[in-house]
């Protein structure tokens, strides 16, 4: 693609964003009917809207504070109950996202520390209390928000469920761990749990069923959902869970070297002490922009891989800390994890999301052992392991076309960062055998696969890869106001949107995704008879076996080889 064509594509994208922002501004100026709700914190006022697909009425309550602003002495601490307000709180607009480095658009530090707010969207059908779906946004625990820019309720709410979206602290503000009560780690996950509990305590006032809550998330949001399944603190707060493309065992979702990360950022910001109590007092006084900016410098510690490394993500909390969310390693916590109905799945070309970090020429070199090594932690970098990976993924590589090579590289990235650990997130539930687990692979390649189409708008060669990139399924569950991709009337995209929303909301309502108005029956999986739903438009169907079963087996065998080498 020429330089001019790239600039034209970026210009069109910028114009679309500006236009959609302007239309959103105009929409807020339209006089709307109001609804008043009374909760413990005070009186809330929401506004009526209509869904984009069918003009169904719903009420939107935006920017509700679910915790005190985590600023000043509350920086790095677990969330604290919000005291409430006097008068009527006009919940008409969303509040700021949590502080982060905006890698997509502005390339600057954006957001606010005062960011612990949630949004509630309530359909207006008159019936008994409605099931509740709480969505945890993704972004590698470092980016994103619950904003309607990406997660507007228009599609899901047509199925008569209440949708809740929210923000939680990210990056160093959400996951700095100094092994002390003043900075215990995982406060971003504790924010999530605080939001879940707030909803459980208050949702009946909105017409919701406090005993029928489903938590669901994508990418880091999905890994977060898994952490809540594992955490002893989250038991009993929700009834069901949906995990989309992420789990606690993925390499980017857990950091065993949190002490190194904490001491390094303190030193980088000029802290003269290595005492954790003095460090936290020092870092509380650092301007938030400087604090987050310090994390944008790529760094890794001995033994860590070089690709998709984030230092401030979930960690094990010290036994010196009270109220530990993660008191042990996820593998250990799996033994006592809560058994709940679960949907868990991946997209078929997840690894395409990693392409954005590399130029085409460098990307095409990932068939080489030295490049493969950059994807691995030190304990699995022995020559035999690397050579087996090269042979498995890159046999006859040089004789293939560029697209075939990209497919091989994408498969490697998909498996390393998402698929190889996928089954670990639910196998322990299958072993217990007392709760339904539904697996899926999303592979629909439609016109509103937003992540794929936006990331590679200036790299059209990548768009020739068939299937669904990481996060592409979200376009069929949510309307994103920022880019405003919508399914055309009577299109395969609209049909896919209807099917996805029906499956997800059926599960939220009853624990079973099936209903008579669907063309496919989704059977639960088991250890003895694994199976999954291949979600691909009109070709959606059940498949016998495990998702990417041969590849999962390859990595399981490699893990055994690594253990054997470590014993020698």
DASUL-V428588 format. One line per field, one symbol per residue. ss: DSSP state (H for helix, E for strand, C for the rest). A space follows every 10 residues. Layout:
BEGIN
ss = ???
END
This chain:
BEGIN
ss = CCHHHHHHHH HHHHHHHHHH HHHHHHHHHC CCCEEEEEEC CEEEEEEEEE CCCCCCEEEE EEEEECCCCC CHHHCCCCCC CCCCCCCEEE CCCCCCCECE ECCCCCCCEE CECCCCEEEE EEECCCCCCE EEEEEECCCC CCCCCCCHHH HECCCHHHHC CEEEEECCCC HHHHHCEEEE CCEECCHHHH HHHHHHHHHH HHHHHHCEEE EEEEEEEECH HHHHHHHHHH CHHHCCCCCE EEEECCCCCC HHHCCCCHHH HHHHHHHHCC CCCCCHHHHH HHHHCCCHHH HHHCCCCCCC CCCCCCCCCC CCCCCCCCCC CCCCCCCCCH HHHHHHCCCC EEEEEEECEH HHHHHHHCCH HHHCCCCCHH HHHCCCCHHH CCHHHHHHHH HHHCCCHHHC CHHHHHHHHH HHHHHHHHHC CCCHHHHHHH HHCCCCEEEE EECCCCCCCH HHHHHCCCCH HHHHCCCCEC CHHHHHCCEC CCCCCCCCCC CHHHHHHHHH HHHHHHHHHH CCCCCCCCCC CCCCCCCCCC EEEEECHHHC EEEECCCCHH HHHHHHHHHH HHHHHHHC
END
